[in-house]
Amino acid sequence: MNSTEINKAVAAVLVAVFSVFRIVLAFDNIRTKPELYTKALVEQFNASVYPKLQEEINESIKKTSVKPGGSVPLLAGVEGGMKSPTSKYYMRTIRIDHISPLIPALKEAGYRMEPDRTTPRTTVVYFPCEAKGSARLAKDVSLWEQAAVYTALQRHWADNMVSATLMFQPHEAQDIARVLKVYEGQWKAISFLPLSDHGYLQAPYTPCSEDEYLYAVSKLKPVAFDGLQIGHDTDDKYCAGGVCELPVTGS
C-alpha cells in the first residue's frame, strides 16, 4: 500500500448531508455517542494503523471533512457537501473548453450545449438530472435549518473549515442578518444564494419540469469514449518574485 492509498484509507468525507441527516437532532447523537459514528471510527483506525506505518507516512492531521464536491460526488449521483438538490428535476451545467475532444463526443451523444455567455472559448453542456432517493429539496430546508446543520457539521464532524452556500427563499431574505448575528463567532466564512431569481446566466443547477427532463433524456445515447484522447499540460512552470519561467524556442 503506497502513501496515496493509505491517505485514502484514513480520511472520511461527508457528501449528500441532507440525504443522511433528516433532522438536526441527529448531531446530538454524534456528540453524546461518538463511538457509534464514523468520526470516532476514523480516529480509532488512525490510532491503530499508524504505529505500524511510521517509516512510510506520518499520521493524518485532518481526518474528517465535508466535501463541497463540484465534480467527484456527481460520479455517484449525489450532491456535494451539505447542498440540497435545487429541484426534483434539473439541468446540471458543466463548462468545457470549446476545443476539447469531449465537445464533439457529447454533441454526437445528444447533449444540449451552447457557448458560455460570460467566458470566451468555453462551451456550456447541459446534463439532465433527477434527484433520487431520500434527498430533501432545497425548498423544504429552511435557511435556519441549513445554518444549524452547518454549525453542527463544523462542531461535531469536520476538523477543517466547512464550505457551504446557504440557500434562501424570498421571505427568508430578511432573516440573513439575524442568522449572522446568532452564529457570530462560530463561522469562518459563509455564502448566501437566492433559491430562485438569482440572476446568474447558465447557472450550475437549472430547475426544469419532468417533461423537459424526460425529453432531454430521450435524445441521449452513450458517449463514444473509445479512442478519445484528452491531453493535459504537464510542464512545470516556476514563479518567484512576480517572474515566471517560460520555455524559449528558436535561436
N, C-alpha and C positions, 0 to 999 in steps of 0.2 A: 504494500500500500504506500503510494507516494504522498507527499505533503498535501497536494491538492485534494486527493481523495480523503485524507484524514480531516482536512478542514471541512469538507462537505459532510463528513460523518458526525462532526461535533457541533454543528451550527443548526439552529432551527429557526425558521421564519414563519410568520403568520400571514396568510392571504385570505381573501373571502371572509373577512371577520364577521360580517353580518349574516353570513350563511351558517356560521358556527355558533355565535352567541346571540340568542334571540332577546335576551334581557340583560341589562347592565348588572343585575344582581349576580350573574354568573361569576363576575370578578370577585365577589365576596368569598366564593369558594376557593378561588386561587389564593386569596390572602389567608384564609383560615385552614385550608387543607392543601398546602402546596405540594405535598408528596404525591397527590393524585394527578398532578398536571405536568405537562411537557416541560415547562421551565425547570422544575426540580429534577426531572429525569435527565435533561440535557446536562445540568450541572453535576449530577451523580456520575454520568458517563464520563465527563471530563475528568473528574477526580479519580476514576478508576483506570482510565486508559493512558493518561499522560505519564504516570510513573514508568510505564513500560516503553515510552517513546521519547524519553528525554534527549537521547542522542540524535533524534531525527527532527523534532519540531517542538517548539515551545507551546505551553498551554494556551488555548484561545483566551483572549481577553474579553472579546464580545461573543456571546453565545446565543442570545435570543434577540430577535428583531421583528419589525413589522415591515414587510417589503412593499414599497409603493407599486412596483411591478408594472411598468408600462408595456412590457413585452413578454417576459417569461411566463407569468400566470396565464396569459392568453393562450398559450400552448395547451394548457389544461382546461381551458374554457371557464376560468374563474376570474373574479375581479381582484385587482391588486390591493394590498393593504386593507384599510377599513372602508373602501369605497363600496357603495351600494349601486346596483345597476340603475341607470337612468330611466330605463323603461323596460317593459317585458320584451319588446322588440326594438332593435336599434341598429344603426349603421355605425360600425367602428371604422373610422378613417385612419389610414396609415399613409405617411408621406415617404415617397421613394424618389431617389434621383431619376430624372427623366430619361437618362441614357442607361439605366440599369437593365440587365438582361431579364429581370423579373417583370418589367413592364409589358413587353410583348407576350410573355408567357401568361400573365394574369389576364391580359386583354383577350387572348385566344380562349381562355377558360371562362370568359363571360362576366368578369368583374367590371362593375362600373368604375370609371376613372375620369378625371378632369384635371386641368392644370391648377396648381396651387395659386390662389388669388393674391397671396401676400409674399410668397417666396419664389424667386425665379428658378428655373431649371429643376423644378420639383413637381411631381405628379401625385395627386391625392387618389388613393384607391379605397373604395367603399366595400367593406366586408359585412354582409348581413349576419346579425347575431340574435340569439334568443336567450334570455335569462332563464336558465332551467333550475330545477331542484327547489330548495327552500329559501333561496336568496330573497331578501326583502328589498323592495324597490325604494328608491331614494325618496319618493313622495310619502312613503309610510314611516320614514325615520325622521323625527323632528330634529331641528337644529340643536335643541338642548340635549337630546339623547346622544347625538353624534359627539357633542362636547364631552359628555360624561364617559362615553366609551373611549374616546381619545385619551382622556385623563387616566382612565383605568389601565389602558394598554401601556401608557408611559410608566405608571406607578407600579404595576404588578407583573408586567411581562418584559418589555423591551429594556435592554441595557445600553441602548443608544437613543438618540432623539427620534421620535416618531414623526414621519412626514405625512401630512393629511390635508385635504381640502374639504371643508365643511360646506355642504350644500344647503341653501335656504330658499324657502318659498317667499312670495311677495309679502305675505302677512308676518313673516318672521324677520324681515329686514330691520324692523325697529328694535329687535332683541339683540342685535350683534354687539352693541356697546355694553349691554348688561352681561352678556356671555363673557366678554373680555374682562369685565370687572370682577365677575365671580371667580374666574380661573386665573386671575392675575398672579404672577409669580410661579405658576405651575407649568406653563408652556414656554418653549423657547421661540417657536415660530408656528404660525398657522395661516392658512389661506381660506378665503370665503368665495363662493361662486354661486350666483343665482341658478336655481334649478332649471329655469327656462328664461327666454328673452335676455340672454347674456350678451348678445351682440357679436359673438365670435363666429367668423366665417369658417365653414367646413370644420366644425368642432369635432374633437376626437370621438364623442358619443352623440349621435344624432338620432333622437327618437323617431320611430316610424310605426305605421299601423301593421297589423298582422297580414293584411292583404299585400302591402308593399314588401314586407319581409318574404312572404311566400313567392311573390312574383320574382324578386331578386334571386332567390334560391333556385327557382325553376330554370333560370338561364345559365346556371353554373354547370361546369363539368370539371373533371380532375385536372389539376395543373400539371403540365408536362415538365417535370423537373429533370428528367433524364437528359444528360448532356448539357445541362445548364451550368455555365461556369461564371462564378462571381469572384472577381479579384479584389484584393484589399491592399492598400498602400502600407507596406511593412517597413519602409525606410525609416531609419532613426533620424529625428531632427533634434538638434541640441540648441537650446536657447539660454542666454545668460546676459544680464545687464541690458536688456532690450535689443540684443542682437541674436539672430538665429542663423545657424549654418544652412546653406543651400547648396545643392550639387552644382558644379561648374562644368560646362561642356564646351568643346571646341578648343582651339589653340590660342 
